[in-house]
Structure formats: structure tokens, C-alpha cells
Amino acid sequence: MFYNLIMFLYVADSVVGMKIGFDLDEVLAGFIEQFLKYYNLGFKTDYKRENIRHYDLWKVFGVERNFMINLVYGFYKSSFFKNIKPIDGSIDGVEYLKGRGDLYIVTSRENVVRVDTIKWLDRYFSKHFKGIEFTDDNVIAGKSLKKSDICRMLRLDAMIEDRAEYADECAKEGIETLLMDCPWNREYKEAGKVKRVYNWNEIIRLF
């Protein structure tokens, strides 16, 4: 339980070997906000973050899956993608947690945006992370690594995630998991090793 993790951190002034994992989008990077700007401009719509109740975006917008796949690839090539901003509080939060142990990113982003992703991380989180793992969740090929498998291989003690299914998978691997509250995970009922958090201030308080 998180109580045990917190007490461990409290008792040990220097946490040797503590490993904390971070999802990228919506934990560190405001992907959805920028994508909605891109979509709304192109289609003269007014979607807001609160409208995104499902991470399968084609279901939200009521379009064909392949249409949405091509649209996301267009977004990757746009200035909107390159100008994604960090989530509020994430820069200070990561700086704080860097003193607690080794930090890793485990993202479902695809290898096609690996270079741009690393450039973005260098801009905002330079030298904060010991490793960056891409699951290559390729919607075209339909093949990817499981986040929970990577987290297990890295022997993470804790993971911060925004997708409920990934949080659940990590928790089942025995990893204490913080679920960042988002419109698309509101129906998930936290239990066991999953705890919902609402902002970076709350995450810092837990560590």
C-alpha cells in the first residue's frame, strides 16, 4: 500500500535504489491540449479536454479509426506537436523526485516520434531521467510492448500514469501506481495499489 511506500521514504533519508516511473503524455506533457488545438483548427470544432472521455480518440470524435490514425500522424509533423507544454507542476515535481532515486519514463509513444520526444525532454527535463522506454504502441501495426512488462523489467517501485488500464496492469505487477485524474479515467475505481491523484502538488506530498 502507499502508506508503506511513504513510510519507507520518510524513514530513509537517502533512498538508495528507489525507482520511479513516469508516463509521458498527460503526466509530464500536455499532449491532449495541443492535439485539440490542432483538431479544432482543422475541423472548425470546439472540443475541450473535458470532452475526451475515452483514450480511443476516433470513438470520441465519431470518425473512422484509420482516419484518426492518419490525423495523429499529421499532428506529429505539425508545429502543434513540437510546441507541447509541460503539465503544470511537472518540472518542479520531477526536480524534487530526482532526489528520491532513479527516474524512468515509460511511454506508449511510437518510435516514429522518438527523436522529437527526446528533444522535447532535453528542453524541459534535461538529465532528469536515467532511461526512456518506448512501448511503440503502433496503431497501424497493432503491436507493442506492455507497459507493465517494461515496468517489471525495470523493477520500478512506483509508476505515475494517466490511463486506467495501464495503471491496473502495473498494480497487478506489485507496483505502487498513482493515477493522474483525467476525464478519460474518471470511471475507474481505484483500489489496492492504485491511488488517484489530482495534480503534481499531491504527487509530491505522497513522496
N, C-alpha and C positions, 0 to 999 in steps of 0.2 A: 504494500500500500504506500501512497505518497507520504504518509506520516513517517514511515520507516526511512524513506529516502531523505526526507527533510532532516530528521534527527541525525542521520549519518553525516549529512553535510554540516550540520550545526556542531556536532562533536568534533569532527576532524577539521582543524584549521586549514590544513592543506590537503586537498582531496586528490591524492595520487591515484591515477588510473581511472578517474571518473570520466565516462564518455557520454556525451550528449549529442543527439542527432536532431537535425532541423530539416523539415520540408522547406522548399524554396518559395513557391508561389502561395501567396496569402498568409505566409508566416514571416517571410523576410521581404518579399517583393509583391507589389500591388498589381499583379497580372490582370485580374478581372476588371479593375477600374480602367486601365488603358485599353483593354480589348473592347469594352463597352463604348469608349470614345470612338474607337475605330469603326465599330459596327454601326453605331448611331449616326455617325457622319456619312457613312456609305449608303445607308438604307433609310435615312431621314426618320429614325425612330427615337424613342426616349427611354430606353431600358436603363434601369438603375440596379445597383448591386443587390438591393433587397428583392428584386425580381428573379434573381438567379437561385432557384430552389432545387436545382439539380446540376451536378457537375457535367453531365452529358448535355452540352450546350445545344445540340440540334433539337433535343426534346424541349428545351426552354423556348427556343425561337420558332419551333414548329416548322423546321426545314429538313431536307434530306440529309442523312449522315454524311454522304460524300461531299455534298455542298459545303457543309460546315468544316470538313477536313480541309478542303481547298481554301476556305476562308481563313482558317487558322494559319495555314502556310503562307498566305498573303500577309497576314498580320506579322508573322516572323520577319518578313522582309521590309516592314514599314518602319517609319520613324517612331510610331507609337510604341512598338515593342522595345526599341532601343532606349526610349525615354521613360520606361517603367521606374517608378519611385519606390523607395523602401517603405515598408509598413511603419506607421507611427510607433516610435519607441524601440524599433528593432535594432538600430545601430547602437544605442546606449545599452540595450539589453544584451546584445552579443558581446560587447566590450566587457560588461560585467561578468558574464558567464565564462568568458575566456580565462578568467582567473580561477574557475572552479574545476578545470580539467581540459580534456581534449574535445574539440568541437568538430562535427562532421555534417556535411549536407548530403541528404539522400532525396533526390528529386526524381519525379516521373517525367521530367522533360526529356525530349529526344536528343540523340546525338547530333542531329542536324543543327541544333542551336547551341551546341557545346561551346564553341569559340565565343559567341556573343554572350553566353551566360557567364563564362569565366571573366570576360572583360567587365561585365556589369558588377560581378562580385569584387573584382580588383578595385573598381571605382569606389564602392561603398563599404566593403568589408575586407580590405586588403590584409592578408596574412592572419586572418582570424581563424581560419578553418584548416584542420590537419588533412582533410580529404573531402573530395566532392564526388559523389557516386550518382550516375545517371541510370535509371532503370530502362530508359529508351522505350517508353510506353507509346509505341508506334501504332497510331490508329489505322494506318494503311496495312502494315504487315500483320497487325494483331498479335505481335509477340513482344514480350517484355519480361524483365526480371521482377520478382515480387519484392516490394519494399521491405517486407518483414524478413525475407531471406537475407537481404543485404544488412539489415539492422542486426540480425542474429550473427552474421559473419563478422561484423564489426564489434560485436559484443557490447552494444550500447546499453547503458544503464537507464537512459531516458530518451524519449523522442517527442518532438513537438510537431504536430500535424494538423491539417485542416479537413482532410477527407475522412469521414467516419469509418469507411471500410478499411482504410489503411491503418487507422488508429486501432481498430478492433484486431486486425491481424498482428500488429506489433504487440498489443497487450497479451494476446494468446501465446506469444513467444516469451512472455515473462518480463517484457519491457514496460517500465512505468511510462505512460503516454499522456501528454497534455493535448487536448483537442481544442484548437483555436476556434472560438464561436464564429460561425459564418451562416448565412441564410440557407446554404445547401446541406448543413449538417444539423439543423435545429430539431429534426425528428429523432435523432439518435439519443438514446437514453444511456447516459454514462453509468458505468458500473465497473467494479473490480479495479483494474489497473488503468482505467481511462478516467481522466478528470477534465471537465470542460473549463476553459479559461477565456476571458473576455478581452484581454489586452496585455501588452508587454509588461506593464507595471505589476499585474497579477503574477505573470510568469516569474519575474524577478523575486517577488516576495516568497514564492514557493521554493526557490533555491537559496 
